[in-house]
Amino acid sequence: MENETFEFGQVKISDDVVMIIAGIATSGVKGVSTTRTGVADGITNLFSKNNYSKGIKVEINENTVVLDIYINVEYGYKINEVAKEVQLSVKKEIETMTDLQVAAVNVHVLNIVQEKEKDKDKDKDKERVDLIEQ
């Protein structure tokens, strides 16, 4: 947690705030499907408005941050490019919003998600819309 003293008191930034910033930045990268809390859990956690910190571990020492981000990548995207974009996006957002220095963003790719799974969901949504319109 960062402590910064101002004229009227201190500002403390919680680890959770850094995790949420990293989660939002990660969710904006094309090719990232989901994040996970780790291999041991075995449960995929989808990004949602209240769930951005899942699959992200943060360690803050003084004014430096080290992050571990666990993601699934959509099939068809180059894994190394997606991981690099996650690193750049997370580093930029955290440094811009908190003035903390990001020492490392370790991206762990745990799985590849095929488009077929997404297409099934889209087809179900389309069928619902067709039924409603009739």
Number of C-alpha atoms within 10 A of each C-alpha: 19 19 13 11 10 8 5 6 8 11 12 10 14 12 16 15 14 26 24 19 18 28 23 19 21 29 21 13 16 14 24 23 19 23 29 25 18 18 11 7 8 9 11 17 16 16 19 13 8 8 14 22 25 23 23 25 20 17 14 18 11 11 15 16 22 16 22 17 27 21 30 20 22 20 16 11 13 11 17 11 12 21 23 14 19 27 22 14 19 28 23 15 18 21 15 11 10 14 12 20 17 19 13 14 22 17 18 17 18 15 17 18 17 13 11 10 9 11 11 11 10 12 11 11 11 12 11 11 11 10 8 8 7 5
